Amino acid sequence: MSKIPVVVNGALGKMGREAVKAVTEADDLDLIASIDMDDDLAETLSSNKGCVVVDFTHPSCAYKNCETILDAGAHGVIGTTGLTEDQFQVLDKMCADKKRGFVIAANFAITAVLMMRFAAEAAKHMDRAEIIELHHPAKADSPSGTAVKTAEMMALSREAAGLPDFEGPESEKELIDGARGGSHRGIRLHSVRMPGQLANQEVLLGAPGQTLSIRQDTIDRSCFMPGVVLACRRVRELDGLVVGLDRLLFG
Protein backbone atom coordinates (compact mmCIF):
# COMPACT_ATOMS: atom_id res chain seq x y z
CA MET A 1 0.00 0.00 0.00
CA SER A 2 1.46 3.36 -1.00
CA LYS A 3 1.99 6.02 1.63
CA ILE A 4 0.08 9.29 1.71
CA PRO A 5 2.39 12.18 0.69
CA VAL A 6 2.30 15.04 3.22
CA VAL A 7 3.75 18.56 3.26
CA VAL A 8 3.91 20.37 6.60
CA ASN A 9 3.62 24.16 6.28
CA GLY A 10 4.76 26.15 9.33
CA ALA A 11 7.22 23.39 10.17
CA LEU A 12 9.46 25.57 12.36
CA GLY A 13 6.65 26.58 14.73
CA LYS A 14 5.81 24.65 17.88
CA MET A 15 2.78 22.97 16.34
CA GLY A 16 4.59 22.49 13.05
CA ARG A 17 7.46 20.65 14.74
CA GLU A 18 4.98 18.30 16.41
CA ALA A 19 3.26 17.73 13.06
CA VAL A 20 6.58 16.88 11.37
CA LYS A 21 7.31 14.37 14.13
CA ALA A 22 3.84 12.80 13.96
CA VAL A 23 3.85 12.47 10.17
CA THR A 24 7.36 11.00 10.20
CA GLU A 25 6.37 8.40 12.80
CA ALA A 26 3.14 7.34 11.06
CA ASP A 27 3.72 4.20 8.99
CA ASP A 28 1.23 5.17 6.28
CA LEU A 29 2.29 8.83 5.86
CA ASP A 30 5.26 10.11 3.89
CA LEU A 31 6.72 13.52 4.79
CA ILE A 32 7.78 14.83 1.39
CA ALA A 33 8.48 18.43 2.46
CA SER A 34 8.56 20.62 5.56
CA ILE A 35 8.46 24.36 4.85
CA ASP A 36 8.04 27.63 6.70
CA MET A 37 7.52 31.36 6.09
CA ASP A 38 10.66 31.85 4.00
CA ASP A 39 9.65 29.07 1.59
CA ASP A 40 7.31 29.25 -1.39
CA LEU A 41 4.22 27.09 -0.76
CA ALA A 42 2.99 27.28 -4.36
CA GLU A 43 6.37 26.26 -5.74
CA THR A 44 6.62 23.34 -3.30
CA LEU A 45 3.18 22.08 -4.33
CA SER A 46 3.86 22.48 -8.06
CA SER A 47 6.06 19.38 -7.91
CA ASN A 48 3.90 17.51 -5.38
CA LYS A 49 0.46 17.29 -7.00
CA GLY A 50 -2.30 15.67 -4.99
CA CYS A 51 -0.46 15.70 -1.67
CA VAL A 52 -1.92 16.57 1.73
CA VAL A 53 -0.80 19.88 3.24
CA VAL A 54 -0.84 20.22 7.02
CA ASP A 55 -0.92 23.94 7.81
CA PHE A 56 -0.07 25.41 11.22
CA THR A 57 0.97 28.95 10.33
CA HIS A 58 -0.68 32.28 11.26
CA PRO A 59 -4.19 33.76 10.93
CA SER A 60 -2.80 36.53 8.69
CA CYS A 61 -1.94 34.02 5.94
CA ALA A 62 -4.35 31.15 6.65
CA TYR A 63 -6.88 32.02 3.96
CA LYS A 64 -4.25 32.69 1.30
CA ASN A 65 -2.60 29.36 2.10
CA CYS A 66 -5.93 27.56 1.70
CA GLU A 67 -6.40 29.14 -1.73
CA THR A 68 -2.85 28.19 -2.74
CA ILE A 69 -3.36 24.59 -1.62
CA LEU A 70 -6.59 24.24 -3.59
CA ASP A 71 -5.23 25.97 -6.69
CA ALA A 72 -2.33 23.49 -6.65
CA GLY A 73 -4.69 20.51 -6.63
CA ALA A 74 -3.69 19.45 -3.11
CA HIS A 75 -5.75 18.61 -0.03
CA GLY A 76 -5.60 20.68 3.16
CA VAL A 77 -5.55 19.78 6.84
CA ILE A 78 -5.72 23.24 8.37
CA GLY A 79 -5.17 23.90 12.06
CA THR A 80 -4.56 27.63 11.68
CA THR A 81 -7.49 29.61 13.12
CA GLY A 82 -8.80 33.09 12.33
CA LEU A 83 -10.82 32.42 9.16
CA THR A 84 -14.05 34.39 8.79
CA GLU A 85 -17.47 33.00 7.94
CA ASP A 86 -17.29 34.62 4.50
CA GLN A 87 -13.93 32.93 3.87
CA PHE A 88 -15.36 29.56 4.92
CA GLN A 89 -18.14 30.01 2.38
CA VAL A 90 -15.70 30.84 -0.43
CA LEU A 91 -13.50 27.86 0.46
CA ASP A 92 -16.54 25.58 0.60
CA LYS A 93 -17.41 26.54 -2.98
CA MET A 94 -13.79 26.18 -4.12
CA CYS A 95 -13.59 22.67 -2.64
CA ALA A 96 -16.86 21.70 -4.33
CA ASP A 97 -15.80 23.13 -7.69
CA LYS A 98 -12.39 21.46 -7.57
CA LYS A 99 -13.74 18.24 -6.01
CA ARG A 100 -11.13 18.36 -3.27
CA GLY A 101 -11.35 16.99 0.26
CA PHE A 102 -10.35 19.63 2.79
CA VAL A 103 -10.38 19.69 6.61
CA ILE A 104 -10.32 22.83 8.74
CA ALA A 105 -10.47 22.33 12.50
CA ALA A 106 -10.24 24.83 15.32
CA ASN A 107 -8.85 22.08 17.53
CA PHE A 108 -7.42 18.65 16.72
CA ALA A 109 -7.39 17.34 20.32
CA ILE A 110 -9.87 14.51 20.85
CA THR A 111 -10.75 15.80 24.35
CA ALA A 112 -11.48 19.26 22.93
CA VAL A 113 -13.83 17.76 20.33
CA LEU A 114 -15.63 15.84 23.08
CA MET A 115 -15.84 18.98 25.23
CA MET A 116 -17.49 20.90 22.39
CA ARG A 117 -19.92 18.06 21.70
CA PHE A 118 -20.89 17.72 25.38
CA ALA A 119 -21.36 21.51 25.66
CA ALA A 120 -23.64 21.51 22.61
CA GLU A 121 -25.80 18.81 24.17
CA ALA A 122 -25.92 20.55 27.56
CA ALA A 123 -26.88 23.86 25.96
CA LYS A 124 -30.37 22.50 25.24
CA HIS A 125 -31.06 22.00 28.95
CA MET A 126 -29.58 25.08 30.66
CA ASP A 127 -30.57 28.75 30.88
CA ARG A 128 -27.26 30.57 30.49
CA ALA A 129 -23.71 29.86 29.40
CA GLU A 130 -20.28 31.45 29.40
CA ILE A 131 -16.94 30.26 28.01
CA ILE A 132 -13.52 30.94 29.51
CA GLU A 133 -10.54 30.06 27.32
CA LEU A 134 -6.95 30.23 28.55
CA HIS A 135 -3.93 30.25 26.25
CA HIS A 136 -0.23 31.08 26.18
CA PRO A 137 0.70 34.76 25.62
CA ALA A 138 1.75 34.19 21.98
CA LYS A 139 -1.75 33.09 20.92
CA ALA A 140 -2.53 35.30 17.91
CA ASP A 141 -6.32 35.56 18.05
CA SER A 142 -8.88 36.25 20.76
CA PRO A 143 -11.18 34.58 21.42
CA SER A 144 -9.71 31.29 20.28
CA GLY A 145 -11.14 29.43 17.32
CA THR A 146 -12.14 26.63 19.70
CA ALA A 147 -14.17 29.04 21.86
CA VAL A 148 -15.95 30.50 18.84
CA LYS A 149 -16.65 27.03 17.44
CA THR A 150 -17.97 25.87 20.82
CA ALA A 151 -20.33 28.84 21.10
CA GLU A 152 -21.58 28.29 17.56
CA MET A 153 -22.21 24.57 18.17
CA MET A 154 -24.12 25.40 21.37
CA ALA A 155 -26.23 28.00 19.58
CA LEU A 156 -27.00 25.66 16.68
CA SER A 157 -27.94 22.89 19.12
CA ARG A 158 -30.49 25.18 20.78
CA GLU A 159 -31.75 26.34 17.40
CA ALA A 160 -32.29 22.74 16.25
CA ALA A 161 -34.25 22.09 19.45
CA GLY A 162 -36.50 25.08 18.77
CA LEU A 163 -34.96 27.12 21.59
CA PRO A 164 -33.93 30.78 21.44
CA ASP A 165 -30.37 32.02 21.91
CA PHE A 166 -29.10 32.35 25.46
CA GLU A 167 -29.78 35.75 27.02
CA GLY A 168 -27.56 37.97 29.24
CA PRO A 169 -27.31 38.85 31.91
CA GLU A 170 -25.98 42.31 31.22
CA SER A 171 -24.37 44.28 34.03
CA GLU A 172 -26.28 47.33 35.15
CA LYS A 173 -22.95 49.12 35.38
CA GLU A 174 -19.74 47.89 33.74
CA LEU A 175 -16.98 49.66 35.65
CA ILE A 176 -14.30 48.63 33.15
CA ASP A 177 -15.11 48.25 29.44
CA GLY A 178 -15.02 44.62 28.39
CA ALA A 179 -15.36 43.24 31.91
CA ARG A 180 -18.16 40.94 30.76
CA GLY A 181 -16.15 39.71 27.79
CA GLY A 182 -17.34 39.34 24.22
CA SER A 183 -20.68 37.86 23.21
CA HIS A 184 -21.80 35.39 20.55
CA ARG A 185 -25.51 34.57 20.35
CA GLY A 186 -25.96 35.33 24.04
CA ILE A 187 -22.90 33.34 25.18
CA ARG A 188 -20.19 35.40 26.90
CA LEU A 189 -16.61 34.55 25.87
CA HIS A 190 -13.61 35.46 28.02
CA SER A 191 -10.00 35.19 26.83
CA VAL A 192 -7.07 34.75 29.23
CA ARG A 193 -3.47 35.05 27.96
CA MET A 194 -1.06 33.89 30.62
CA PRO A 195 2.47 32.43 30.96
CA GLY A 196 2.24 28.82 32.08
CA GLN A 197 -0.90 28.15 30.05
CA LEU A 198 -0.98 26.13 26.82
CA ALA A 199 -4.59 25.71 25.63
CA ASN A 200 -7.47 25.23 28.05
CA GLN A 201 -11.18 25.91 27.97
CA GLU A 202 -14.06 25.78 30.44
CA VAL A 203 -17.72 25.99 29.51
CA LEU A 204 -19.97 27.11 32.37
CA LEU A 205 -23.72 26.51 32.13
CA GLY A 206 -26.33 27.47 34.69
CA ALA A 207 -29.97 26.94 35.57
CA PRO A 208 -31.86 27.70 38.82
CA GLY A 209 -30.14 25.91 41.70
CA GLN A 210 -27.47 24.20 39.60
CA THR A 211 -24.40 24.74 37.45
CA LEU A 212 -22.45 22.54 35.07
CA SER A 213 -18.76 22.94 34.24
CA ILE A 214 -17.21 21.20 31.22
CA ARG A 215 -13.44 21.72 31.07
CA GLN A 216 -10.71 20.56 28.72
CA ASP A 217 -6.99 21.01 29.48
CA THR A 218 -4.16 20.63 27.00
CA ILE A 219 -1.02 19.41 28.78
CA ASP A 220 1.24 18.99 25.77
CA ARG A 221 0.98 19.82 22.05
CA SER A 222 1.39 16.15 21.21
CA CYS A 223 -2.31 15.73 22.10
CA PHE A 224 -3.27 17.38 18.80
CA MET A 225 -1.36 14.94 16.63
CA PRO A 226 -3.66 11.86 16.62
CA GLY A 227 -6.36 14.15 15.20
CA VAL A 228 -3.97 15.58 12.61
CA VAL A 229 -2.88 12.09 11.50
CA LEU A 230 -6.52 10.96 11.32
CA ALA A 231 -7.36 13.95 9.11
CA CYS A 232 -4.39 13.23 6.83
CA ARG A 233 -5.61 9.67 6.40
CA ARG A 234 -9.21 10.65 5.66
CA VAL A 235 -9.04 13.95 3.78
CA ARG A 236 -8.45 12.51 0.30
CA GLU A 237 -11.65 10.44 0.62
CA LEU A 238 -13.82 13.43 1.54
CA ASP A 239 -16.22 15.19 -0.78
CA GLY A 240 -15.55 18.90 -0.27
CA LEU A 241 -14.88 20.97 2.84
CA VAL A 242 -15.28 19.53 6.33
CA VAL A 243 -15.12 22.00 9.23
CA GLY A 244 -14.34 20.43 12.60
CA LEU A 245 -12.70 17.18 13.62
CA ASP A 246 -16.03 16.03 15.07
CA ARG A 247 -17.27 15.40 11.52
CA LEU A 248 -14.53 12.77 11.11
CA LEU A 249 -15.02 11.22 14.52
CA PHE A 250 -18.80 11.07 14.65
CA GLY A 251 -19.91 11.46 11.04
N, C-alpha and C positions, 0 to 999 in steps of 0.2 A: 504494500500500500504506500503510495507516494505521500510525502509530508506536505503540510500546508505551508506555503511560503509567507513569511511575516516580516514586515518592516516596522521598526519601533521609531516613532518620531517624538523628539523630546527625550532622547536616550540619556542625556547627561543630568537630567533632573532627578529628584529623589524617587518619584513614581516611575520615571522612565528607566532608571537603573533596576528597579524591582521587576519591571516588565521584561527587560532584556534577560534577566536571570531566569524568570519564569518560562519564557519562550525557549530559551536554550535548554532548560531542564525537561521540557515536555517532549516525549518520544515522538509525537506525531506532528510537531511544529518545527519549522526550519527558519531560523533567523538569517535572513538574506541581507539585511542592512540595518544599521542603527545610526540614526542621524539626529542632528540638533539644529539650533537656530542659525548657525553659519553654513548649513548645507542647503542644497536646493531640492525640495521635496518633489517638484514636478520632474526634474531631471532624473532623480533616483527612480521614480515610478515609470519613466519612459522605457526603461530596460527591464522592468519587473511587472509586466502586464498581469492583471488578475490576482495580484497578491492581496494579503490582508494588511492594512495599516493600523497599528495601535498608536493612538495619539494622546499623549499627556503633555500638552504644551502650555498655552496661556490663553485666557479668554479673548485677548486682543486679536489673536490670529486663528481662533478655533473655527470660525465660519469659513474663512478663506481656505484653510487646510481641508475642510470637508469638500468644498468645491473642487479643489485640486485633486483630491483622491478620486472623486467621482468622474471628473473629466479624464483622468488617466485610465479609467476602466478598472479601478481597484475597489476593494471593499474596506469599509471603515469600522473600527472598534474605538469609539471616541469616549475618553474619560474626562476631557477638558470641559469645564462648565462655563456658563456665561452666555449661551445662545438664547436669543429671543424667540418668542412665539412665532413671529413673522418669519424668522430664519428657519425654524423647524418646518414651517409650511412649505417654504421654497425647497428645502432639502428633501422633504417627503415627495414632492412632485419630481424632482431630479432623479431620485432613486427609482420611482415608478417608470419614468420615461426611459431610463438607462437599464432598467431591469437588474438593479444591483442590490444585494443584501447589505444592510448598513445598521450598526448598533450604536446608539448614543445613550449612555447611562450616567446619571448624576453620581452614582455610587456603585462600585462593583463588589462591595463586601456583602456576603450572604446575610449576615446578621442585620445589616442596614436595610436590605430588601425586606426581610421579615418584619423589622420594626415599622417600615412604611405600610406594609400590608396589614399588620395588626392595628395600627393607628387608623387606617381607613375603615376597618371594620368597627372599631370602637366609636368612631365619629358619629355613627348612626344612632347611638344609644346615650350620648352625653349632651349637655347643654352648652358648654363652652370649651374652648381649646386654645392653648398657647404652645409655641415651640421655642425651645432654647437650644441653639447650636453653638458649640465651642470648638474653635480651631486654633492652629498655630498662628503666630503673628504674620507670617508670609502669605497667608491665604489671600488670593487676589480679589475675590468677590464677596459681597455681603448683601443679603444672607446667602448661605451656601446653596448650591444647586440641589442638594439633598433636602434641605429645609423647604425650599420652594416646591419641589416635587412632592414632598410629604403633604404639604398644605393643599396642593392641587388634588392629590388622590383622596384626601379626606373630604374636600368640597364635592368632588364628583361622586363619592360614595353616598353622601347625603342627598345630592341631586337625584341619583338613581333610585333612592328610597322615597322620593317625593318630599324631602325635607328642605327647609330653607337654609341659607348660609348661617353659620354661627353669627351671633351678635355680641358686640362689646365685651366687657363694659368699658365705656370711656371714662376717663378721670374728669371730675368736675373742674379740677385745676391741675394742670401739668406744670410743675415748678421748673422743670428743665425740659426743653424741647427734645422729643424723641424718647422720653423716659418709658413710654409704653411700647416702644419698638415699632416696627413696621407692621402693616396689616395686609393680609391676602384673604379675601372672601370671609372676613370676620375672624380670621385666625391671626393672633399676634405672633410675630416672629422677632426673636431677640438674638443678636450675634455677639459672641464673646471672642476676642482675639487675645490669646494669653500664652506666654512662654510656659512650656511644660505640657501643653495640650497638643494632640495630634488631630483627631477628628471624632467628635462626640456629639450626640444629639439626644435630647429628652423631649418627649411629647407629653404635655400635661392636659388632662381632660377632667372636667368637673360637672357634677350634677348635685342637687340638694342632698347634703349629708354624706357625700362620698367624692373621692378623687381617684383618678387612675394615672399612673406614671409609666410610660413606656420608654426605656432608655437603651441606647446602643453606644458602646465605647469601642473605639479603635485603638488597639494597643501597639500594633506594628503595621507598617504599610504592606507587609506580606499578605495580610488578610484580604487585600483586594485582588490578588493574583489568581485564585481559583476561578473567580468570576470572569476575569480577563481571558484566561485560557479557554473557558467554556464558550465565551463569545467568539473567539478566534475559530473554534471548531465548528460553530453553528452558523456563522454569518454568511458563508457562501451558499447555504441552503435556503436562506430567507428570501422572501418575496417583498422587496422594498425596505422602508425604514422601520426599525423597531426602536422605540424609546423606552428605556428602562430594562434592567436585568430581570425584573419580575416576569416579563413577557417570555423569557427563555426558560425560567424556572417553573412557571406555573401555567404557561400557555395563554 
